[in-house]
């Protein structure tokens, strides 16, 4: 018994080294309604501390009310969910795993958030919502890969705090690099740009929610509900969307559908294209600017102007082995709206496909979309150490 008490005392005395060192001079404001406290350095205006507390309470109420999420686990050390106002928090708000629950039936953990003390207005409200939601992910699925967690919390943060500026910035970074994997955090990129890319991948979850969800945030909430029994987000999607889009459809079809959705006006920001060419009076052979990683997409735009009436477009694609490349050609009108999408089907484990696109007279632009759905064995896993990108080559010719 004495040993158990000593162990408990040691655990309670332990403090995460990433937690800011708070002393008696720091300001502190705690909620009367939730296990929640905001801490700030002495020079911080008291009104700022109270405003952050109020905004965090509102985010808490929205997450646990309309979104029906559980609250974040309180820290065993402090007994609350802590928010620290600091100078220059990474990525505006950074939520860190604090301690795992050693006796819970499912893996769960508490967390705390550091918030940039210089944030104001809508940006601060959005960062607070995102930090709280990230703390909730540590309760429901602490092993969720960072890229997926950031994208999913950003998607839900839109519902709690629909702030345009951070959303547009994140989506622009994400769409500027469509060849990269959806859950990529890109640590070798500029200091904060990699995480901005990860948050921009919320576009994927927003699109699924708009296309298949029954309530706001229902897709992400369903993923979080299933993560204790599944390995990762893409395993859940692989099981959930099997035969869901059509008979025999798979996750590959879902990823290709999102690849197409990224070029439509509803995406808000157009993806970077590998090529934009005029109507190919002579055959054109094109290679990508960068190889395409699993779950990433590539885009080639063909302008229809100059094509004779009744002309058809011949599309031939080849790609490297071990990549499940899936292809679609999207017809767009002059306003960028979709007229039709034509799959360019390929056999299982094929490394080439071809097809002719017809009835183009009403078309202003064609977009050839190629999506890398991952390897055949093993299936895509965001926790893999390396996501191997693959090259492709496209031949376009008029018929």
C-alpha positions as CSV (number, residue, x, y, z in Angstrom):
1,X,0.0,0.0,0.0
2,X,2.8,2.4,0.9
3,X,4.4,1.7,-2.5
4,X,1.1,2.5,-4.3
5,X,0.8,5.8,-2.5
6,X,4.4,6.7,-3.3
7,X,3.8,5.9,-7.0
8,X,0.7,8.0,-7.1
9,X,2.5,10.9,-5.4
10,X,5.3,10.6,-8.0
11,X,2.9,10.6,-10.9
12,X,1.0,13.6,-9.6
13,X,4.2,15.5,-9.1
14,X,5.4,14.8,-12.6
15,X,5.0,17.6,-15.1
16,X,5.2,17.5,-18.9
17,X,8.5,19.3,-19.8
18,X,6.6,21.0,-22.7
19,X,4.1,22.6,-20.3
20,X,5.1,26.3,-19.6
21,X,6.7,26.9,-16.3
22,X,4.0,28.9,-14.3
23,X,4.8,30.7,-11.1
24,X,2.8,32.7,-8.6
25,X,3.1,35.9,-10.6
26,X,1.2,34.5,-13.6
27,X,-2.4,35.5,-14.1
28,X,-5.0,32.8,-13.9
29,X,-8.7,32.7,-14.7
30,X,-10.8,29.6,-14.4
31,X,-14.3,28.7,-15.5
32,X,-17.2,28.2,-13.2
33,X,-18.8,25.8,-15.6
34,X,-16.0,23.6,-17.0
35,X,-12.7,22.2,-15.7
36,X,-10.8,24.9,-17.7
37,X,-8.2,27.5,-16.8
38,X,-6.4,30.2,-18.8
39,X,-2.9,31.2,-17.7
40,X,-0.9,34.3,-18.8
41,X,2.3,36.1,-18.0
42,X,2.0,39.1,-15.6
43,X,2.3,41.7,-18.3
44,X,-0.8,40.3,-20.1
45,X,-3.9,42.6,-19.8
46,X,-6.4,41.0,-17.5
47,X,-9.2,41.7,-20.0
48,X,-7.3,39.5,-22.6
49,X,-7.2,36.6,-20.2
50,X,-10.9,36.9,-19.5
51,X,-11.8,37.2,-23.1
52,X,-9.8,34.1,-24.0
53,X,-11.5,32.2,-21.1
54,X,-14.9,33.3,-22.5
55,X,-14.1,32.3,-26.0
56,X,-12.7,28.9,-24.8
57,X,-16.0,28.3,-22.9
58,X,-18.0,29.1,-26.0
59,X,-15.9,26.6,-28.1
60,X,-16.3,24.0,-25.3
61,X,-20.1,24.5,-25.3
62,X,-20.2,24.2,-29.1
63,X,-18.1,21.1,-29.2
64,X,-19.9,19.3,-26.4
65,X,-23.4,20.7,-27.4
66,X,-24.2,20.8,-31.2
67,X,-21.3,18.7,-32.2
68,X,-21.9,16.1,-29.4
69,X,-18.3,15.6,-28.7
70,X,-16.8,14.6,-25.3
71,X,-14.9,17.3,-23.5
72,X,-11.1,17.1,-23.3
73,X,-9.7,15.1,-20.4
74,X,-8.5,17.2,-17.5
75,X,-4.8,17.0,-16.6
76,X,-4.1,14.6,-13.7
77,X,-1.6,17.2,-12.5
78,X,-3.8,20.4,-12.6
79,X,-7.2,18.8,-12.6
80,X,-8.3,21.0,-15.6
81,X,-7.8,21.6,-19.3
82,X,-5.1,24.4,-19.4
83,X,-4.7,27.1,-22.0
84,X,-1.4,29.1,-21.8
85,X,-1.0,32.5,-23.4
86,X,2.6,32.7,-24.6
87,X,4.7,34.8,-26.9
88,X,4.9,33.2,-30.4
89,X,3.2,29.9,-29.9
90,X,3.9,27.6,-32.9
91,X,1.1,27.7,-35.5
92,X,-0.9,30.2,-33.5
93,X,-2.1,27.5,-31.2
94,X,-0.4,24.2,-30.4
95,X,-2.0,21.4,-28.4
96,X,0.3,18.9,-26.7
97,X,-0.4,15.5,-25.3
98,X,0.1,15.7,-21.5
99,X,-0.5,12.3,-19.8
100,X,-2.1,9.1,-20.9
101,X,-4.9,7.5,-18.7
102,X,-3.3,4.3,-17.3
103,X,-6.6,2.6,-16.4
104,X,-8.9,3.5,-19.2
105,X,-10.5,0.8,-21.3
106,X,-9.4,2.6,-24.5
107,X,-6.3,4.6,-25.1
108,X,-7.0,8.2,-24.0
109,X,-4.9,11.1,-22.8
110,X,-5.2,14.7,-21.5
111,X,-3.6,17.6,-23.3
112,X,-3.0,21.3,-22.8
113,X,-2.8,24.2,-25.4
114,X,-0.4,27.1,-25.8
115,X,-2.0,30.1,-27.6
116,X,-0.2,33.0,-29.2
117,X,-0.9,35.9,-26.8
118,X,-0.8,38.4,-29.7
119,X,-3.7,36.9,-31.6
120,X,-6.9,38.9,-31.7
121,X,-10.3,38.8,-33.2
122,X,-11.5,36.1,-35.5
123,X,-8.1,34.5,-35.8
124,X,-7.8,34.0,-32.1
125,X,-11.4,32.6,-31.8
126,X,-10.5,30.1,-34.6
127,X,-7.2,29.1,-33.0
128,X,-8.9,28.6,-29.6
129,X,-11.6,26.3,-31.2
130,X,-8.9,24.4,-33.1
131,X,-6.8,23.9,-29.9
132,X,-9.7,22.7,-27.9
133,X,-10.8,20.2,-30.6
134,X,-7.2,18.9,-30.9
135,X,-7.3,18.3,-27.1
136,X,-10.5,16.3,-27.7
137,X,-8.7,14.1,-30.2
138,X,-6.1,13.2,-27.6
139,X,-9.0,12.0,-25.4
140,X,-10.8,10.0,-28.2
141,X,-7.7,8.8,-30.2
142,X,-4.3,9.9,-29.0
143,X,-2.6,7.7,-31.6
144,X,-4.2,9.5,-34.5
145,X,-1.5,10.6,-36.9
146,X,-0.8,14.3,-36.7
147,X,-1.7,15.2,-40.3
148,X,-5.1,13.6,-40.1
149,X,-5.8,15.1,-36.7
150,X,-4.9,18.6,-37.8
151,X,-7.1,18.4,-40.9
152,X,-10.0,16.9,-39.0
153,X,-9.9,19.5,-36.2
154,X,-9.6,22.3,-38.7
155,X,-12.7,20.9,-40.5
156,X,-14.7,21.0,-37.2
157,X,-13.3,24.3,-36.2
158,X,-15.0,25.8,-39.3
159,X,-18.3,24.9,-37.7
160,X,-17.4,26.4,-34.3
161,X,-15.6,29.5,-35.7
162,X,-16.2,30.1,-39.4
163,X,-13.2,32.4,-39.8
164,X,-12.2,33.1,-43.5
165,X,-8.6,34.2,-43.2
166,X,-7.0,31.1,-41.7
167,X,-9.2,28.8,-43.7
168,X,-8.2,30.5,-47.0
169,X,-4.5,30.5,-46.2
170,X,-4.5,26.8,-45.3
171,X,-6.5,25.8,-48.3
172,X,-4.3,27.9,-50.6
173,X,-1.2,26.1,-49.3
174,X,-2.9,22.7,-49.6
175,X,-4.1,23.3,-53.2
176,X,-0.7,24.6,-54.2
177,X,0.8,21.1,-53.6
178,X,-1.9,18.6,-54.8
179,X,0.8,16.0,-55.4
180,X,1.5,15.5,-51.7
181,X,-0.3,13.0,-49.5
182,X,-3.4,14.2,-47.7
183,X,-2.1,13.6,-44.1
184,X,1.3,15.1,-44.9
185,X,2.7,17.5,-42.3
186,X,5.8,18.2,-44.5
187,X,8.3,18.8,-41.7
188,X,11.1,19.8,-44.1
189,X,9.0,22.6,-45.5
190,X,9.2,26.2,-44.1
191,X,8.7,26.3,-40.3
192,X,5.0,26.7,-40.2
193,X,4.0,26.0,-43.8
194,X,4.0,22.2,-43.4
195,X,1.4,22.4,-40.6
196,X,-0.6,24.9,-42.7
197,X,-0.7,22.4,-45.5
198,X,-2.0,19.7,-43.1
199,X,-4.8,22.0,-41.9
200,X,-5.6,22.8,-45.5
201,X,-6.4,19.1,-46.0
202,X,-9.6,19.9,-44.1
203,X,-10.9,20.5,-47.6
204,X,-11.1,16.7,-47.9
205,X,-13.2,16.2,-44.8
206,X,-15.4,19.3,-45.7
207,X,-16.0,17.7,-49.1
208,X,-16.9,14.4,-47.6
209,X,-19.2,16.1,-45.1
210,X,-21.0,18.0,-47.8
211,X,-21.3,15.0,-50.0
212,X,-22.1,12.2,-47.6
213,X,-22.7,13.6,-44.1
214,X,-26.1,13.9,-42.5
215,X,-25.2,16.6,-40.0
216,X,-22.4,19.2,-39.8
217,X,-19.2,17.5,-38.8
218,X,-20.7,14.0,-38.9
219,X,-17.9,12.4,-41.0
220,X,-15.2,13.5,-38.7
221,X,-17.2,12.6,-35.6
222,X,-17.9,9.2,-37.0
223,X,-14.1,8.7,-37.7
224,X,-13.3,9.7,-34.1
225,X,-16.0,7.3,-32.8
226,X,-14.4,4.4,-34.7
227,X,-10.7,5.1,-34.1
228,X,-10.5,3.2,-30.8
229,X,-11.3,0.0,-32.7
230,X,-9.5,0.8,-36.0
231,X,-5.8,1.5,-36.8
232,X,-6.2,4.8,-38.7
233,X,-8.5,7.2,-40.6
234,X,-7.9,5.6,-43.9
235,X,-8.6,2.1,-42.6
236,X,-12.0,3.4,-41.4
237,X,-12.7,5.1,-44.8
238,X,-11.6,1.9,-46.6
239,X,-14.2,-0.1,-44.7
240,X,-16.9,2.5,-44.6
241,X,-16.9,3.4,-48.3
242,X,-16.7,-0.1,-49.7
243,X,-19.6,-0.4,-52.2
244,X,-20.9,2.9,-50.8
245,X,-20.5,5.1,-54.0
246,X,-21.6,2.3,-56.4
247,X,-21.5,-1.5,-56.6
248,X,-17.9,-2.5,-56.3
249,X,-16.6,1.0,-55.4
250,X,-13.7,1.3,-53.0
251,X,-11.6,4.0,-51.3
252,X,-9.9,4.5,-54.6
253,X,-13.1,5.9,-56.0
254,X,-13.5,8.2,-53.0
255,X,-10.0,9.6,-53.5
256,X,-10.5,10.1,-57.2
257,X,-13.9,11.8,-56.5
258,X,-12.1,14.3,-54.2
259,X,-9.4,14.7,-56.8
260,X,-12.0,15.9,-59.2
261,X,-13.8,18.1,-56.6
262,X,-10.5,20.0,-56.0
263,X,-10.8,21.6,-59.5
264,X,-14.4,22.7,-59.2
265,X,-15.4,26.2,-58.0
266,X,-16.7,24.8,-54.7
267,X,-13.1,24.2,-53.6
268,X,-12.6,27.9,-53.4
269,X,-9.0,27.8,-54.5
270,X,-7.9,26.0,-57.6
271,X,-5.1,23.4,-57.4
272,X,-1.7,23.8,-59.0
273,X,-1.7,22.2,-62.4
274,X,1.2,20.3,-63.9
275,X,0.4,21.6,-67.4
276,X,-2.0,24.0,-69.1
277,X,-1.9,23.5,-72.9
278,X,-3.8,24.6,-75.9
279,X,-5.8,22.1,-78.0
280,X,-3.1,19.6,-79.2
281,X,-3.2,19.9,-83.0
282,X,-0.1,17.7,-82.8
283,X,0.3,14.9,-80.1
284,X,1.7,16.2,-76.8
285,X,3.6,14.0,-74.3
286,X,3.7,15.4,-70.8
287,X,5.4,14.4,-67.6
288,X,4.7,15.8,-64.1
289,X,6.5,18.6,-62.3
290,X,6.7,16.4,-59.3
291,X,5.8,12.7,-58.8
292,X,2.4,12.0,-57.1
293,X,2.4,10.6,-53.6
294,X,-0.3,8.2,-52.3
295,X,-3.7,10.1,-52.0
296,X,-2.3,13.0,-54.0
297,X,-3.5,14.1,-57.4
298,X,-2.1,15.6,-60.6
299,X,-3.8,17.9,-63.1
300,X,-3.4,18.7,-66.7
301,X,-5.6,21.4,-68.3
302,X,-6.5,21.3,-72.0
303,X,-8.1,24.4,-73.5
304,X,-10.7,23.4,-76.1
305,X,-10.5,26.7,-78.1
306,X,-9.3,26.1,-81.6
307,X,-10.6,22.5,-81.8
308,X,-12.6,21.8,-84.9
309,X,-16.3,20.9,-84.5
310,X,-16.7,17.2,-83.5
311,X,-13.1,16.8,-82.5
312,X,-12.2,14.2,-79.9
313,X,-9.4,14.0,-77.4
314,X,-7.3,10.9,-77.2
315,X,-5.9,10.3,-73.7
316,X,-3.1,7.8,-73.0
317,X,-1.5,7.4,-69.6
318,X,1.3,5.2,-68.2
319,X,2.7,5.2,-64.7
320,X,5.2,3.4,-62.5
321,X,4.6,0.0,-61.0
322,X,3.2,-0.2,-57.4
323,X,1.1,2.9,-57.9
324,X,-2.7,2.6,-58.2
325,X,-3.2,5.5,-60.5
326,X,-6.9,6.3,-61.2
327,X,-7.9,8.7,-64.0
328,X,-10.8,11.0,-64.8
329,X,-11.3,13.7,-67.5
330,X,-13.6,16.5,-66.4
331,X,-15.4,18.7,-68.9
332,X,-15.9,22.3,-67.7
333,X,-17.9,25.2,-69.2
334,X,-16.7,28.7,-69.6
335,X,-17.7,29.5,-65.9
336,X,-15.7,26.5,-64.6
337,X,-18.8,24.5,-63.8
338,X,-18.7,20.7,-64.4
339,X,-20.5,19.4,-67.5
340,X,-19.4,15.8,-67.1
341,X,-16.7,13.6,-65.8
342,X,-15.5,10.6,-67.8
343,X,-13.5,7.8,-66.1
344,X,-10.5,6.4,-68.1
345,X,-10.7,3.0,-66.6
346,X,-7.8,0.6,-66.2
347,X,-7.4,-3.1,-65.3
348,X,-6.4,-4.1,-61.8
349,X,-2.6,-3.7,-61.3
350,X,-2.3,-2.1,-64.7
351,X,0.3,0.5,-65.4
352,X,-1.4,2.1,-68.5
353,X,-4.8,3.2,-69.7
354,X,-6.3,4.9,-72.7
355,X,-9.5,6.4,-73.9
356,X,-11.2,8.9,-76.2
357,X,-13.2,11.8,-74.9
358,X,-16.1,12.8,-77.2
359,X,-18.9,15.3,-77.4
360,X,-16.7,18.3,-76.7
361,X,-18.4,21.1,-78.7
362,X,-20.0,22.6,-75.6
363,X,-16.8,22.3,-73.5
364,X,-14.6,25.2,-72.7
365,X,-11.8,23.3,-70.8
366,X,-10.9,19.7,-70.1
367,X,-9.0,18.7,-66.9
368,X,-7.2,15.4,-66.8
369,X,-7.2,14.3,-63.2
370,X,-4.8,11.5,-62.0
371,X,-5.0,10.3,-58.4
372,X,-2.5,8.0,-56.8
373,X,-4.7,5.7,-54.6
374,X,-1.6,4.1,-53.0
375,X,0.1,0.7,-53.4
376,X,-1.7,-2.6,-53.8
377,X,0.1,-4.2,-50.8
378,X,0.1,-3.0,-48.2
379,X,-2.7,-0.4,-48.4
380,X,-2.0,3.2,-47.7
381,X,-1.3,3.9,-44.0
382,X,-0.6,7.4,-42.8
383,X,1.8,6.0,-40.1
384,X,4.2,4.6,-42.7
385,X,7.7,6.0,-42.4
386,X,7.8,6.8,-46.2
387,X,5.1,7.6,-48.7
388,X,6.7,6.7,-52.0
389,X,5.6,9.1,-54.8
390,X,5.4,7.8,-58.4
391,X,5.8,9.3,-61.8
392,X,3.5,9.2,-64.8
393,X,3.4,10.2,-68.4
394,X,0.4,11.5,-70.3
395,X,0.0,11.6,-74.1
396,X,-2.8,13.8,-75.5
397,X,-3.8,13.9,-79.2
398,X,-6.7,15.2,-81.2
399,X,-8.8,12.8,-83.2
